[in-house]
Every structure is written in structure tokens, then in C-alpha cells.
Amino acid sequence: MNKQNLMHGSIFVMLRKFVESNYDYSTWMDLLKKVGVERTSYPMHGMYPTDELFAIVHEVAEKMEIPVYDFMEKFGEFMVPDLIEMYKDYLDPAWCTYEMLIYTEEKMHGAVKSQDKRTSPPKLLVTKQGEKRLIINYTSKRRMSGVAVGIIRGIARYYQESDKVTVIRLSQPAAEKVQILVDFE
């Protein structure tokens, strides 16, 4: 199985936490059973089939009665506090949303890849267009741009800048390459 077909356990751990924060533990177990997953947990540092993640995501989105893309955005936003806690050693305390987005690929994704060579986070190419605009080119065969958009919104919320940051996806959500516009007031 190649890297694109496996997902790091941390994503499954955060997905479980998201499900349990909206429902409860028994809902998580019911979802696993419904999608045919026999394991009852996903240890943080394991690697698991991406298809399992997508099967669970589709079931949760259906349960929440929202489109999968919207679920992915909500999940991405939910993950931000945990991601910042996990990678705080790589972050500058003086950063806010703008800097965090500029340095995510280098600092956070760099840390992910150096800590575990088996991982393959999405590629983010961030281009400055003046002092108040970023264009983020997201590339991933997993096609999870909703998570990226949610993370961007979650970062703005984390830094209490939601009212100053506008996030617009410029490409089709299910594409392998998605362009995301981020404007700052």
C-alpha cells in the first residue's frame, strides 16, 4: 500500500474526538460497525487505510445530514486546537493567522514528515498577494480540501481573527489541486 492509501492515526483519533464531541462513544462504535471496521481504536502513531477514514466520514456526514464537503470543513476547524498543541514547538508565539498560513508547509508539515517518514500531508504552496491576501494551492490525491479550508478558518478562530479573515475556495472541492483565497482586513 502506498502512502496515499494510508492515513496517520492522529487523523482517526481526532475524527473520533469530533464524533464523540457531537454525539458519544457509542455513536463512534456504531459508525465503525456500520462501515465494516473491526478495530475498536486507532492508536495515534499507526497508519490506517484512507478508505476507512472516508467510509467513516461519509457515514458521519449522513448522520449530521450535511454534505461530505461541509463535514470536512467542520472537522478541519475542529482539529485546529489539537494541531496547534501537537506542533507548538514549531510555532512562533508571535504568529497570528497570516504567519501561521505562510509557514504551515515548512514548519508543521515539515515536522509531520520528519517525525514520521510514512506520512504524506497535502502539499501547500502559499503565495503572498500583497499584505492582505494569500493564495494557497492545495495538492493532495486524497482530495480533502474541505479539511484545509476548515483548518484555515479554525486558525483564524484560534487567533480570534475570524471577523478579519475571509476564506474562499476557488476550485472544485473534490479536485486534487484546489486554490484557496484568504483575505485579511
C-alpha positions as CSV (number, residue, x, y, z in Angstrom):
1,M,0.0,0.0,0.0
2,N,1.5,3.4,-0.9
3,K,1.5,6.5,1.3
4,Q,-1.6,8.0,-0.4
5,N,-3.6,4.9,0.6
6,L,-2.7,5.2,4.3
7,M,-3.5,7.8,6.8
8,H,-1.8,8.6,10.1
9,G,-3.6,7.5,13.2
10,S,-3.7,11.1,14.6
11,I,-6.4,11.9,12.0
12,F,-8.5,9.0,13.1
13,V,-8.0,10.0,16.8
14,M,-9.2,13.5,16.0
15,L,-12.1,12.2,14.0
16,R,-13.2,10.0,16.9
17,K,-12.9,13.0,19.2
18,F,-15.0,15.1,16.8
19,V,-17.7,12.4,16.6
20,E,-17.8,12.0,20.4
21,S,-18.0,15.7,20.9
22,N,-21.1,15.9,18.7
23,Y,-22.6,12.6,19.8
24,D,-21.0,10.0,22.2
25,Y,-18.7,6.9,22.3
26,S,-21.5,4.5,21.3
27,T,-22.1,6.5,18.2
28,W,-18.4,6.1,17.2
29,M,-18.6,2.4,17.8
30,D,-21.9,2.2,15.8
31,L,-20.2,4.1,12.9
32,L,-17.3,1.7,12.8
33,K,-19.6,-1.3,12.8
34,K,-21.8,0.2,10.1
35,V,-18.8,0.8,7.7
36,G,-17.4,-2.7,8.5
37,V,-14.3,-1.7,10.5
38,E,-13.5,-4.4,13.0
39,R,-10.9,-2.5,15.1
40,T,-12.3,-0.5,18.0
41,S,-9.5,2.1,18.2
42,Y,-6.8,3.8,16.1
43,P,-3.6,4.2,18.0
44,M,-2.1,7.6,17.3
45,H,1.1,6.5,15.6
46,G,-0.3,3.8,13.4
47,M,-1.1,4.0,9.7
48,Y,-4.6,3.0,8.5
49,P,-6.4,2.7,5.2
50,T,-7.6,6.0,3.9
51,D,-10.7,4.2,2.6
52,E,-11.7,3.6,6.3
53,L,-11.4,7.3,7.0
54,F,-13.6,8.2,4.0
55,A,-16.2,5.5,4.9
56,I,-16.5,6.9,8.4
57,V,-16.6,10.5,7.2
58,H,-19.4,9.7,4.7
59,E,-21.4,8.0,7.5
60,V,-20.9,10.9,9.9
61,A,-21.9,13.4,7.3
62,E,-25.0,11.4,6.6
63,K,-25.8,11.2,10.3
64,M,-25.3,15.0,10.6
65,E,-27.4,15.5,7.5
66,I,-24.8,17.7,5.8
67,P,-22.8,17.3,2.6
68,V,-19.4,15.5,3.0
69,Y,-17.5,18.6,2.0
70,D,-19.2,20.7,4.7
71,F,-18.4,17.9,7.2
72,M,-14.8,18.0,6.2
73,E,-14.7,21.8,6.8
74,K,-16.2,21.4,10.2
75,F,-13.8,18.6,11.0
76,G,-10.8,20.7,9.8
77,E,-11.9,23.6,12.0
78,F,-12.4,21.3,15.0
79,M,-8.8,19.9,14.7
80,V,-7.0,23.2,15.0
81,P,-6.6,23.5,18.8
82,D,-5.2,19.9,18.9
83,L,-2.9,20.5,15.9
84,I,-1.5,23.7,17.5
85,E,-0.9,21.9,20.7
86,M,0.8,18.9,18.9
87,Y,3.1,21.2,17.0
88,K,3.6,24.1,19.3
89,D,7.3,23.6,19.5
90,Y,7.5,24.5,15.8
91,L,5.4,27.7,16.0
92,D,6.4,31.2,16.9
93,P,4.2,32.6,19.7
94,A,4.2,36.0,17.9
95,W,2.4,34.5,14.9
96,C,-1.2,35.1,14.0
97,T,-3.3,33.7,11.2
98,Y,-1.3,35.2,8.3
99,E,2.1,33.9,9.5
100,M,0.7,30.6,10.5
101,L,-0.6,30.0,7.0
102,I,2.6,31.2,5.4
103,Y,4.7,28.8,7.5
104,T,2.4,25.7,7.7
105,E,4.0,23.8,4.9
106,E,7.6,24.5,6.1
107,K,7.0,24.2,9.9
108,M,4.0,22.0,10.6
109,H,4.1,19.7,7.5
110,G,7.9,19.6,7.8
111,A,7.6,18.5,11.4
112,V,5.0,15.9,10.5
113,K,7.2,14.4,7.8
114,S,10.4,14.5,9.9
115,Q,8.6,12.8,12.9
116,D,7.2,10.0,10.8
117,K,8.5,9.3,7.3
118,R,5.4,7.2,6.5
119,T,3.2,10.3,6.4
120,S,2.2,12.3,3.3
121,P,0.4,15.5,4.3
122,P,-1.0,17.6,1.5
123,K,1.3,20.0,-0.3
124,L,0.6,23.6,0.3
125,L,2.1,26.4,-1.9
126,V,1.3,29.7,-0.3
127,T,1.7,32.9,-2.4
128,K,1.5,36.4,-0.9
129,Q,-0.5,38.8,-3.0
130,G,0.2,42.0,-1.0
131,E,0.0,42.3,2.7
132,K,-3.7,41.4,2.9
133,R,-4.1,38.4,0.6
134,L,-2.8,34.9,0.4
135,I,-3.4,32.3,-2.4
136,I,-3.0,28.7,-1.1
137,N,-2.6,26.0,-3.7
138,Y,-3.6,22.7,-2.0
139,T,-2.5,19.5,-3.7
140,S,-3.4,16.0,-2.5
141,K,-4.5,12.8,-4.2
142,R,-6.8,12.3,-1.2
143,R,-8.9,15.3,-2.3
144,M,-9.6,16.6,1.2
145,S,-9.6,20.4,0.5
146,G,-12.6,20.8,2.8
147,V,-10.3,19.9,5.7
148,A,-7.8,22.5,4.6
149,V,-10.5,25.2,4.3
150,G,-11.7,24.3,7.8
151,I,-8.2,24.4,9.2
152,I,-7.7,27.9,7.8
153,R,-11.0,29.0,9.4
154,G,-10.0,27.3,12.6
155,I,-6.7,29.0,12.7
156,A,-8.4,32.4,12.3
157,R,-10.8,31.5,15.1
158,Y,-7.9,30.2,17.3
159,Y,-6.2,33.6,16.9
160,Q,-9.5,35.4,17.4
161,E,-9.4,36.9,13.9
162,S,-12.4,35.2,12.3
163,D,-14.0,38.6,11.7
164,K,-10.9,39.8,9.9
165,V,-10.3,36.7,7.7
166,T,-12.3,35.6,4.6
167,V,-11.7,32.2,3.2
168,I,-12.9,31.4,-0.3
169,R,-12.3,28.1,-2.2
170,L,-11.7,29.0,-5.9
171,S,-11.7,25.5,-7.3
172,Q,-14.0,22.4,-7.3
173,P,-13.9,20.9,-3.8
174,A,-13.2,17.3,-4.9
175,A,-10.2,18.2,-7.1
176,E,-6.7,17.0,-6.5
177,K,-5.5,20.6,-6.8
178,V,-7.5,23.3,-5.2
179,Q,-6.9,27.0,-4.9
180,I,-7.9,28.8,-1.8
181,L,-8.1,32.6,-1.4
182,V,-7.5,34.1,2.0
183,D,-8.2,37.8,2.5
184,F,-7.3,39.8,5.6
185,E,-8.9,43.1,6.7
